[in-house]
Amino acid sequence: MAKAKKLDLESSLQSLEELVERMENGGLSLEESLKEFESGINLVQSCQKSLTEAEQKVEILLSKSSVAKPVDFE
């Protein structure tokens, strides 16, 4: 199941990269650009959800560990 989520995230990121490339080429009409933009927003939201779920899972696993502790990278 975790592998399916990873593949879903990776395929969403790939789709997002391809979408950005199409938009940057500048050959789209305004209507097509708006549709692509909307698709991009949906892909970003999907990726954010997947990453949030992964972060929550890591936090749960770390809270169960007496050895590993979370480290803030910022």
Secondary structure, DSSP 4 states (H G I P E B T S, - for coil): -HHHHHHHHHHHHHHHHHHHHHHHHT-S-HHHHHHHHHHHHHHHHHHHHHHHHHHHHHHHHHHH-SS-------
